[in-house]
Amino acid sequence: MSHDFLWLVLKQMNFPDVVIKQISLLYKEPFSQILINGFLSGKVTLFSGVKQGCPLSPILFICVLEPLLSLLRKDKVIKGVSTPGSNGLTVKTGAYMDDVTMLCITIPALRKTVQITEFFCQASAFRLNRTKCDCFAIGDWREANIPDLKIQNEQIKIIGVMFNDQ
């Protein structure tokens, strides 16, 4: 994710300017070094992302992911899935750090989800690795025809839990 996008999101979330400035100081000229077989590499300048191991990083990542989740929740084409006992409320998305789960019940909803995600990636400098994306389909979704998106019918693992159509 772009650091400029991060500052913009924090501003839109009404974080005080002083807090944004303090956080941005942590990311001023960031670098990393790589330890391989006991040898430390030279400095590698970082232009995006959050610092691994920093206690603030999960919070910053969640903040940056929220605009994507908000766009997906508000979209009228994406209907979501009704849940038992919810009085008609539906679930469209779930997220645990960088693992985002979308619940789409139609091909147009799946296409819209991909479109919104691609838009978000362009704005934020996130990269969606479609080879790591799995789409679990119940029923016939062959007509979805979305390049590089694996649509499967047997089972899928979401945050360590196996789901199948049985």
Secondary structure, 3 states (H helix, E strand, C coil): CEHHHHHHHHHHCCCCHHHHHHHHHHCCCCEECCEECCEECCCEECCECCCCCCCCHHHHHHHHHHHHHHHHHHCCCCCCEECCCCCCCEECEEEECCEEEECCCCHHHHHHHHHHHHHHHHHHCCCCCHHHCEEECCCCCHHHCCCCCEEECCEEEECCEEEECC
